[in-house]
C-alpha cells in the first residue's frame, strides 16, 4: 500500500473520530422532521426539542414541574390575579444583536396573538394587553384570572424571537432569530438541522459544544444502531424493545423520565365521524374491547404506563375515582348487538412509525373480537398530520407530549374552540367546568373541578386514552450532563463532552 493511500486512510479515520461525541458538534437523532421553526406557528414535539437550543423562554419547568426562571428572573401577581409582572434579564441579546427587553416581550406576545396562522393565539388569548413598566419590567394584563398562564409561558408561547427579524417576515421560520444558546445555521428538509453556538449568550459558560446537529432518523432501530456505531451522540425515543441493548453496553448511557405525554385513540364525533359519532354505546364497546395492559406488554415490554385518562397519574389532577376499566369482550359484543348496526366498520388512521404501527395492529385485533371490522390507514407523518388537522379521520392514534398544567391538554382537546379540538366534540357542561378551572387559583378547588371534567369526558368518550409513555434517550457515555424532565425535551444547558 502506498504512502499516499495510508495518509488518505488516516485522514478519513480522523474525520470519523471528529464526528463522535468527543468532537465539538453534538449530534442528536430525532424521530421526526420538525415543522416550521417559528415558535408562533410550530406544532410538533420534535420541534420543541430543537427550540430548546434555539429559543429561550420567559420561564421554564424543572424536573419536579415547578416553574423556574429563564429570561424572566422573578414575577408576581396583583391582588386580583389579573396582572402578572415579570422582571427580565438585562444581559440578553437576540442572535442578530437586537436587545431583549420589555418592548421585545410586548412585540412577541402581540405577534403571537395577531399574526395569521399563529398556533399560540388561543393560548395567549387571556392576555388583554402588555404594559412596559421600564426596560426590564413588563406586566401582562388579563381581564380575568388565568391559572395556567405561567405554565403556558414555559412552552412556545413564552419563546422570544427578535422583533427586528420577525417584523413583516413571512418566512421567519425558515431562518429563525431567537436568543437561545445556539443560533440557526442550516437546514435540509427531512435530513438535518444545524445550529451553531451563540457567543453572546447570557449563560454561555453552561453550553458545552460549538454546534448541535439534529439528524432526522424516523426508524428507531436505525437510531439505535447509529449511537452504537458512534455516528450519533444522542438518540431520542429509543424503543422499549431496544433498551437492553443500551443497558448492556458500557459505551452507552440510558436517560429516562416518566412522561407527561399521552397516546390516545381520538374519535371523530362530528358530521364526518362515521358510525361512532352518534353512538356513545359503540364508543363504549370499542373501549371495552381494548386491553391496555396487554398493549403495554406486547408493544412496549411493560415499560410504559397504561391509562384511561389524558392526565398522567403523576399529576395531582389525575382522577383516582376513575380507574382503568378491565377488558370485557362479552359486554362489548352486547353493546354492538344492541346498537342494531350490522357489521360495524371503522378505520384507524395513524402515522406510519414502528410504535404506532404496532399499537394499531393490536387495536385492530382486539376491537374486531367485539364484532367490528377494523381497517388500518398508515400514512407518512406529514400526510397523517395534514388529515388530522383537517379533521379528516374516523379514529386517529394521537400522540400528545403533555404539559405540566392540565389546562393545555384538557381545554385544548375538549374545550369548544380548543386548538386541538379537531374531532367535532362540544359539551356545554365540560366547557363550563374547564373555564371555571382556568380562573381558579386554589389548587384544591382546581382538583375538584378537574375531577368533574374527568367524569364528563370519560363518559362521552371523544377519545380513548391508551398509555403514558416513558421518555427514553440513548447516548454515548462520553456525553455528560444529560437530564430528561417529564416533558421529554432534551435540554442542552449543562451538557458537554466528558473531561
C-alpha positions, 0 to 999 in steps of 0.5 A: 500500500502506498504512502499516499493511500495510508495518509488518505486512510488516516485522514478519513479515520480522523474525520470519523473520530471528529464526528463522535461525541468527543468532537465539538458538534453534538449530534442528536437523532430525532424521530421526526422532521420538525415543522416550521421553526417559528415558535408562533406557528410550530406544532410538533414535539420534535420541534420543541426539542430543537427550540430548546437550543434555539429559543429561550423562554420567559420561564421554564419547568424543572424536573419536579414541574415547578416553574423556574426562571429563564429570561424572566428572573422573578414575577408576581401577581396583583391582588386580583390575579389579573396582572402578572409582572415579570422582571427580565434579564438585562444581559440578553441579546437576540442572535442578530444583536437586537436587545431583549427587553420589555418592548421585545416581550410586548412585540412577541406576545402581540405577534403571537396573538395577531399574526395569521396562522399563529398556533399560540393565539388561543393560548395567549388569548387571556392576555388583554394587553402588555404594559412596559413598566421600564426596560426590564419590567413588563406586566401582562394584563388579563381581564380575568384570572388565568391559572395556567398562564405561567405554565403556558409561558414555559412552552412556545408561547413564552419563546422570544424571537427578535422583533427586528427579524420577525417584523413583516417576515413571512418566512421567519421560520425558515431562518429563525432569530431567537436568543437561545444558546445556539443560533440557526445555521442550516437546514435540509428538509427531512435530513438535518438541522444545524445550529451553531453556538451563540457567543453572546449568550447570557449563560454561555459558560453552561453550553458545552459544544460549538454546534448541535446537529439534529439528524432526522432518523424516523426508524428507531432501530436505525437510531439505535444502531447509529449511537452504537456505531458512534455516528450519533451522540444522542438518540431520542425515543429509543424503543422499549424493545431496544433498551437492553441493548443500551443497558448492556453496553458500557459505551452507552448511557440510558436517560429516562423520565416518566412522561407527561405525554399521552397516546390516545385513540381520538374519535371523530364525533362530528358530521364526518365521524362515521358510525361512532359519532352518534353512538356513545354505546359503540364508543363504549364497546370499542373501549371495552374491547381494548386491553391496555395492559396487554398493549403495554406488554406486547408493544412496549415490554411493560415499560410504559404506563397504561391509562384511561385518562389524558392526565398522567397519574403523576399529576395531582389532577389525575382522577383516582375515582376513575380507574382503568376499566378491565377488558370485557369482550362479552359486554362489548359484543352486547353493546354492538348487538344492541346498537342494531348496526350490522357489521360495524366498520371503522378505520384507524388512521395513524402515522406510519412509525414502528410504535404506532404501527404496532399499537394499531395492529393490536387495536385492530385485533382486539376491537374486531373480537367485539364484532367490528371490522377494523381497517388500518390507514398508515400514512407518512407523518406529514400526510397523517398530520395534514388529515388530522388537522383537517379533521379528516379521520374516523379514529386517529392514534394521537400522540400528545407530549403533555404539559405540566398544567392540565389546562393545555391538554384538557381545554385544548382537546375538549374545550369548544374552540380548543386548538386541538379540538379537531374531532367535532366534540362540544359539551356545554357542561365540560366547557363550563367546568374547564373555564371555571378551572382556568380562573381558579387559583386554589389548587384544591378547588382546581382538583375538584373541578378537574375531577368533574371534567374527568367524569364528563369526558370519560363518559362521552368518550371523544377519545380513548386514552391508551398509555403514558409513555416513558421518555427514553434517550440513548447516548454515548457515555462520553456525553455528560450532563444529560437530564430528561424532565417529564416533558421529554425535551432534551435540554442542552444547558449543562451538557458537554463532552466528558473531561 
